[in-house]
């Protein structure tokens, strides 16, 4: 069975692309590109995952797997990337470190032709986005930072929201391709603006999930039917995506799905570091980050972020 859901898609001119990183997000995103008719070369650190993707999505000789990011990027007009963190991103873009100040030539940038675009869907720092944009410019390439929101379900259903940073002409060039797996892709400003927007997104989510956890825990202690409560208040001003999609699973004590606590803590570390740099005060976000640390100590590193309620029970 396919890991992605069919969706209505306005086709664009087929082109050669690469996709680096086939995790829970990248795997279906690359699949949507293949189903849209593009020739997709994939790379994943674990080759078996790339082979599984090819078995599911490769059509004839249109798609294939590569042994290195450089090999995947060769001949591609656009290279997409979705990996874990700043260091992973540097490794696939620039190459694996090989001694002080040196890098092997296995990075995607070394395989890209002049004028090609690197689109980074990793949730990373604004600093690394600006750093890679500068390196790309020096090598006659283009770069767009484009973190996503919508989680695994959004990737599978082709309904992600993408927040982009970079030059408008480059964004307009790659936007039709991104719409194979997105419901919205918006240019937020120059390089780094996409990552900064994603940080705002994570700040808002952290506060919403904690408030929802406290509300549900309070209601349960008070003896209320919390599924009924959520049905009622979900029609009023308290309604949110988190309530609609996570409220009843929180009531049922189910957390073996969704966006992992480990990933959220990685994202919040980026947020808090940026806040220290720009002087923002984020007292609630810092507190919720420590609550997530408590969940990790409880064994919930891979639980969904809604598992914040476990601390209150």
N, C-alpha and C positions, 0 to 999 in steps of 0.2 A: 504494500500500500504506500502511496506517495506521502511524503512528509509535508507537502504543501497543498493548500486548498486552491482549486481553480478560481480565477477572478477575471472580471472584465478588464481588458487592457487595451489602450489605444496604441497600436503598434508604431514603432519608429523604424527607421532604416536599419536593417541588421548590420552589426559591425563586430569586430574582433575585440573581445574584452578578456581580462583576467580577474580572478577572484582569489584573494589570499586570506585563508582562515576560514575553516568550515566547522565552526562551533555551532551552538544551538541557534545562533542568529545567521551566521554566514552561510550555512548549509542550505536553508530554504531560500535565502536571498539570491544566491547563485543559481538555484533551481529556477526561480522566476525569470531570471535573465535568459537561461537556456530555453525555457518554454516560450519566451517572447521571440525566439528565433535567432538570438545572437550566438556567435561562436565563442564558447567560454572555455578558457584554460584555467584549471584550479590548482592551487597549492595548499597543502596542509602539513603541519609539522609531523602529524601522524599519518603516514601514507595510506594506511588502511581506510581512513575516513575519506580520503580523496578517491580511492578506488570505489568505495561504496557509493559516493556521489556520482561517479561516472557510470556505474552500473545502473543507477536510477535515472539519470538525466541525459547522458550522452546519446546523441542521435547521429548515427553514421560516423563520419570523421569531423563533425562540427565541433565537438567538445572533447577535451582530453585532460589528463593530469600531468603535472610537471614536478621534477625533483627539487627545484629551488625556486625562490621568488623571481630571480632573474630569468630563468627559463620560462616561467609562466608569463612574464611581462613582455617577452620578445614578440614583436609583431602586433601587440595590443594597442588599440587607440585609447582605451581607458582601462586603468588598473584599479580595481576596488579592493579594499582591505578591511577586515574586521577581526581584530585580535584582542589580547587581554589588557595590555597596559603600555605605558610609554616605552619601556625597554623592548617589549615584543614588537612594537611598531617600528622603532629604530632598526631592529634586527631585520625585519622583512623589507623595509624600504632601503636601508643603506648597506645592509650586509651584516653578517655575524662578526663580532669583534675577534681580532686575531693579533693580540699583543697591543702594547701601548700605542695609541694614536693611529693604528692601522686597521683596515677592514678588508675582508675578503670580498671579491667581486661577485658575491652571490645574491646581493640585494636587488630588489625590483628596479630601483632607479638606474642601475648599471645596464639593465636590459631594455629599457624603454627608449623609443625613438624620439627625436626632437618633436615637440608639439603635443606629445601624449599627455594625458591627464591622470594624476593619482588621486583617487577619491577615498578618503579615510573615514570609515564608519566606526572606528574604535572610540569608546569613551576614554579620552586621554586629556592631558593638560593643554591649556592654551599655549603654553611655552613651546611644547614639542610641535604643535601645529605650525607655529611661526618659524621654528627652527627648520622643519622639513620643507616648508614653503620657500624659505630662502635657498636651501640646497637645491630644490627643484628648479628655481629660477636660474641659478648659476649653471645648471645643466640643460637649460632650454626646455624644461618641462613645466607643467602646470600642476597646482595642488589645490584641493578643496578639503577642508575639514568638515565632516558631515555626520556627527553622532546622531543616533536614532533613539526614538522612544516608541514603546508599544510592546516590548517584550517578545518572547518566543512566539506567542500566538499572533502578534502583529506581523512578525516575519513570515510565518507560515501562511497567513491569510493575505499577504501583500498589502497590509494596512498600516505600515509604519509612518511615523511622523519624523521628518528629517530636518535638522537645523544646520545650516551651512554657513561657512565662512570662506571668502575668497573673492576674486574678481567676477563681476557680473557676467561678462561674455563667456567665461569658462563655465560658470554655474549654468547658464542657459544651454550650453553645449551638452552638459551631462544630465541635466534635469530629466529629459525624456527617458533616459535609460533608468534612472532611479525610480521613476514612476512605475516600473515593472513590479516593484515590491513596496510601494509607498502610497498612502492616500494624500500626503502633502509633503512637499519639499520647498523650503523657504530660505532665501538668502538673508542672513541676519546682519551682515557687515563684512569687514575684511577678515583676513586670516586670524583664526582664533575665536571669532565671534560665535561660530557654531558650538565650539566646546564650552564657551562661557554661558551660552543659552542652555545647554544641557545641564550645566551646574545649577542654574536657576530651577530647572525641572526637578532635579534631585532634592534640592532644598525644600521645595513645595511638597514633594512626595513624602519626605521624612516626617514633616509635621503632620500631614494628613493621616498617615498610617498610625502614628502614635496616638493622635486624637481618637481615631476610630477604635484602636485597641482599648483605650481607657473607657470610651463610651460603652463598648460591648461588655467589658469586665464589670463596669458599674451596674449595668442593666441585669447581668446574670446574678450578681450579688443581691440585687433588689428583688429577684424572683420573677423578672419579666420574661415573656416569650420573645427572645431576641430576634428570631426570624420574622415574627410579626412586627416588632418594633422597626426593624430595618425596612420592611415593606412600607411602613407608614412614613418614617422620616426620610426615606429615599425619594419621596414625592415632594419634599420641601427643600428648604434652604441648605440642609445638611448633605444633600446629594452630592456624590462625587464618583469618579471612576473607581476609586479604591472601594467605596461602599458597595457599588454595583457588582464589582468583580471579585472582591475579597471578603466582604462582610460575612456572608453566610458560611464560607469555608473557615473563617476565624471562629465562628460560633461552633462549627463542627470539629474544631481542633485539627484541621487538615492543612499541611504545609509542604507536602512532598512534590512541589511543582513550582513554576514561576521563576521570578528573579531572585537569585540566591543572596543570602545575607553577606557572604564573602564579597560578592560583586558590589553590593551596596556600600560596604565599608570601603572598598577601593575607590568608589566614586566620591564618597563623602570625604575621604582623605584629600582628593583633588580639590574639592570645594573648600575645605578648611585651610589648605595651603594657599589657595588663591585669595581667600578672605584675609589671611595674615598679610599677604602682599599688598592688597588694595585698601586695607583698613576697615573692612566691613565687620560689623558685629553680628554674630550668628549664634546667640546663646542657646536657642532651641535645637538648632541643627547639631551643635557640639554635644548637647545632652543626649539627643537621640542616637548619635554615633556611639556614645558610651553604652547606651541601652543595647545596641546591636552587638557590642563587644560582650555584654552579658549573655546574649543569645548564643554567640559563638562558644562561650565557655560551657553553656548547657548542652553542647553538641549539635547546635543548629547551623553550622557553617553553610550547609546546602539547603536549608529550609528557605521557603519563600519569605520575602521581607515582611509579610503580614504576621510572621511568627513573633513579632514584638509583644503580642498579647501573652505569650508563654511566660514572660516575666511577671505578669500580674496575677497568675493563677497559682 
